Amino acid sequence: MSVGSLLTESIATLNAADISAADFEAQCIIAHVLDTRPGRLRDSMVVAAVQRRLIGHLLALRCRRMPLNYVLGNAEFMGLEFRCDSRALSPRPETELLAELLIERIGLSATGLLLDIGCGSGVLGLSVAHHVPGITVVGSDVSLAALQLFIENSRRLGLTDRAFAVSGSYLDWLSSGAASMVRFLVSNPPYVRPDDYLELQPEIVRYEPREALVSPSADGLGAYHQIATRLDEMTGLQLVGLEIGYDQSEVAQIMKQARPDMRWSVEKDYSGNPRIVLGECGG
């Protein structure tokens, strides 16, 4: 069978399952199995029977609403390829925007320790460390499975000498005397209100780790309050980057009350929604 014919069938299969970006996702799945990039697919390419069976299997997973990155087993983030599966969240565009802003504000020649709270697969902290060679990243997560994924991705990116995993609460690590060493703090904490969780997309509810999504408080702000209570211990802190929900701009005020010596701002995502809080020294 040719790629052209298989692509037509695959798009129809995904459309029947109400997958919104059926054309793009069908190309991604076929390209993944053929070990190429979607832009390099040609209608005349021949797909072997064993490849067709694997494509069919992956399409079936996607039709069951498994996130595309989980189906493929990897995700591209900041030009890097990360292993991606249900041990951690699938990367979002707003998270990539946060990584871009961090690298821009930190500067490529910067040095120091970056603490990634709730690191998951490591896309935030490891991306910054890759692009800023003087950065060492400590990834903290309560999930041992997520930390293992963080370690796997640090190996994949060749960052094992500058990336370290901390199991359990980052609060314990800070209490060990490490707080003063932190120069940069980044986090995409759980901020979904418990009452809103079941209203999320089936890809999220069925497959992504709930503990990485749902806030410990009813208002969705619990994790931010926990972070704020420890900011004053980080005496060398230069930059903070936090992902927030689209209606959680008040996080900036929470942080400002904890560290009034830092300049706090709310940044919008590509759709114009407030999704990032930045805190910087110097004003």
C-alpha positions in Angstrom: 0.0 0.0 0.0 1.2 3.5 -0.8 1.5 6.3 1.8 -1.1 8.3 -0.1 -3.7 5.6 0.2 -2.8 4.8 3.8 -2.9 8.5 4.8 -6.4 8.8 3.4 -7.6 5.8 5.3 -5.9 6.9 8.5 -7.4 10.4 8.4 -10.8 8.9 7.9 -10.2 6.6 10.9 -9.2 9.5 13.2 -12.0 11.7 11.9 -14.5 9.0 12.8 -13.2 9.1 16.4 -13.6 12.9 16.5 -9.9 13.7 16.6 -9.7 17.3 15.6 -6.3 17.4 13.9 -6.8 14.1 12.1 -4.7 15.1 9.0 -1.7 16.2 11.0 -1.9 13.4 13.5 -2.2 10.7 10.8 0.9 12.1 9.2 2.8 12.0 12.5 1.8 8.4 13.2 2.8 7.2 9.7 6.0 9.1 9.7 6.9 7.7 13.1 6.5 4.1 11.9 8.4 4.9 8.7 11.2 6.5 10.8 11.0 9.9 9.0 9.4 13.3 9.5 5.9 14.2 8.4 7.2 16.7 5.9 9.2 14.0 4.2 6.3 11.7 3.5 5.5 11.2 -0.2 2.3 9.7 -1.6 4.3 7.2 -3.7 6.2 5.7 -0.7 5.4 2.0 -0.2 4.3 0.8 3.3 5.1 -2.8 4.2 2.5 -5.0 5.7 4.2 -5.1 9.1 4.4 -1.3 9.1 0.7 -1.1 8.2 -0.2 -3.3 11.2 1.8 -1.1 13.6 0.2 2.0 12.2 -3.2 0.5 12.7 -2.3 -0.3 16.3 -1.2 3.2 17.0 -4.3 4.7 15.3 -6.4 2.5 17.5 -4.7 3.8 20.6 -5.2 7.4 19.4 -8.9 6.6 18.7 -9.2 5.6 22.3 -8.0 9.1 23.1 -4.5 8.3 24.2 -2.5 11.6 23.8 -0.6 11.6 20.5 2.8 12.0 22.4 2.0 8.9 24.4 1.1 7.0 21.3 4.4 8.0 19.7 6.4 7.6 22.9 8.1 10.9 22.4 7.5 14.7 22.2 9.4 17.5 20.6 10.0 20.4 22.9 12.3 23.4 22.3 13.8 21.5 19.3 14.7 18.5 21.5 13.2 15.1 21.6 11.9 13.8 24.9 10.7 10.4 25.9 7.0 10.9 26.8 4.5 8.5 28.4 1.9 8.4 31.1 4.4 8.8 33.9 4.3 12.5 33.4 2.2 15.2 31.6 2.3 15.6 27.9 4.0 18.9 27.1 1.8 21.9 26.3 2.5 24.9 24.0 2.3 27.2 27.0 5.0 25.2 28.8 7.2 25.6 25.8 6.6 29.4 25.9 7.6 29.4 29.6 10.9 27.6 28.6 11.5 30.2 25.9 11.0 33.1 28.3 13.2 31.5 30.9 16.1 31.0 28.5 15.7 34.6 27.2 15.7 36.1 30.7 18.4 33.9 32.1 20.7 34.5 29.2 22.9 31.9 27.4 26.0 32.7 29.4 24.4 32.4 32.8 25.6 30.0 35.5 23.9 28.6 38.6 21.4 26.1 40.0 17.9 25.8 38.6 15.3 24.1 40.7 12.4 22.5 38.7 9.6 21.8 41.1 7.3 19.0 40.0 9.7 18.3 37.1 7.8 15.4 35.5 9.5 14.4 32.3 11.9 17.3 32.7 11.0 19.3 29.6 11.3 22.6 31.4 14.5 22.2 33.5 16.3 20.0 31.0 15.5 22.3 28.1 16.9 25.3 29.9 20.0 23.3 30.9 20.6 22.2 27.3 20.4 25.7 25.9 22.3 27.4 28.8 25.5 25.3 29.3 26.3 26.9 32.6 23.1 25.8 34.3 22.8 22.8 36.6 19.2 21.5 37.1 17.7 19.8 40.1 14.4 18.1 39.3 12.0 17.5 42.2 8.9 15.3 42.1 6.8 13.3 44.5 6.3 10.7 41.7 9.1 8.1 41.5 7.9 7.1 38.0 8.1 10.7 36.8 11.6 11.1 38.3 12.7 8.0 36.4 11.4 9.6 33.2 13.4 12.8 34.1 16.5 10.7 34.5 15.9 8.9 31.2 15.5 12.2 29.4 18.6 13.7 31.0 20.6 10.7 29.6 19.0 11.1 26.2 20.1 14.8 26.1 23.6 14.1 27.5 22.9 16.1 30.7 23.6 13.5 33.4 26.5 15.6 34.7 24.3 18.6 35.1 20.9 17.1 36.0 20.0 15.6 39.4 16.7 14.1 40.6 15.3 14.7 44.1 12.6 12.3 45.3 9.7 13.5 47.4 8.9 17.0 48.4 11.2 19.8 47.3 10.5 21.3 50.8 12.7 18.7 52.4 15.5 19.4 49.9 15.4 23.1 50.6 15.4 22.5 54.4 18.7 20.6 53.9 20.5 23.9 53.4 20.3 24.0 49.6 17.9 26.9 49.4 20.6 29.6 49.3 22.1 27.8 46.2 19.0 28.2 44.0 19.4 30.9 41.4 16.5 30.0 39.2 13.1 28.5 40.1 10.7 27.0 37.6 7.5 25.1 38.1 4.4 23.8 36.3 2.6 22.7 39.5 -0.9 21.1 39.7 -3.4 23.9 39.4 -6.6 22.4 38.1 -9.4 22.8 40.6 -10.7 19.4 41.8 -14.3 20.3 40.7 -13.0 21.0 37.2 -11.0 17.9 36.7 -13.7 15.7 35.1 -14.6 18.4 32.6 -11.1 18.2 31.0 -10.5 16.5 27.7 -10.7 12.7 27.7 -7.0 12.5 26.7 -6.2 14.2 30.0 -8.6 12.5 32.4 -8.1 8.9 31.0 -4.3 8.9 30.6 -2.4 11.7 32.3 -1.3 11.4 36.0 -4.0 13.1 38.2 -1.5 14.1 40.9 0.4 16.3 38.3 -2.8 18.1 37.4 -5.1 18.5 40.3 -4.4 21.2 42.9 -4.2 20.3 46.6 -6.7 23.0 47.3 -10.2 23.7 46.1 -9.3 27.1 44.6 -6.4 25.7 42.5 -3.8 27.9 44.2 -2.5 25.5 46.9 0.7 24.6 45.2 1.6 28.3 44.6 1.0 29.1 48.3 3.4 26.3 49.2 6.1 27.7 46.9 5.6 31.2 48.1 6.2 30.3 51.7 9.8 29.2 50.9 10.8 32.0 48.5 12.5 34.1 51.2 14.9 31.2 52.0 16.3 31.4 48.5 18.5 34.3 49.1 20.3 34.1 45.8 17.2 33.8 43.7 17.3 35.7 40.4 14.4 34.5 38.4 11.1 32.6 38.9 8.9 31.1 36.2 5.6 29.6 37.0 2.9 28.2 34.7 -0.7 29.1 35.8 -4.2 28.5 34.8 -5.8 31.0 32.4 -7.8 32.5 35.3 -5.1 32.5 38.0 -3.4 35.8 37.5 -3.6 36.4 41.2 -0.6 34.0 41.6 1.5 37.1 40.8 0.2 38.8 43.8 0.7 35.8 46.0 4.4 35.7 45.0 4.7 39.5 45.4 3.6 39.3 49.0 6.2 36.6 49.6 9.0 38.4 47.8 8.2 42.1 47.3 11.9 42.7 46.4 11.3 41.0 43.1 9.5 42.4 40.0 6.5 40.2 39.2 4.6 40.1 35.8 2.0 38.0 34.1 2.7 36.8 30.5 0.1 35.7 28.0 0.2 32.6 25.8 -0.2 32.5 22.0 -4.0 32.8 22.4 -3.8 35.9 24.6 -4.6 34.2 27.9 -2.5 34.8 31.0 -0.6 31.6 31.6 2.8 32.5 33.0 4.0 34.4 36.1 7.6 35.7 36.0 9.5 37.1 39.0 12.9 38.9 38.5 15.4 40.6 40.7 16.3 44.2 40.0 13.2 46.4 40.5 
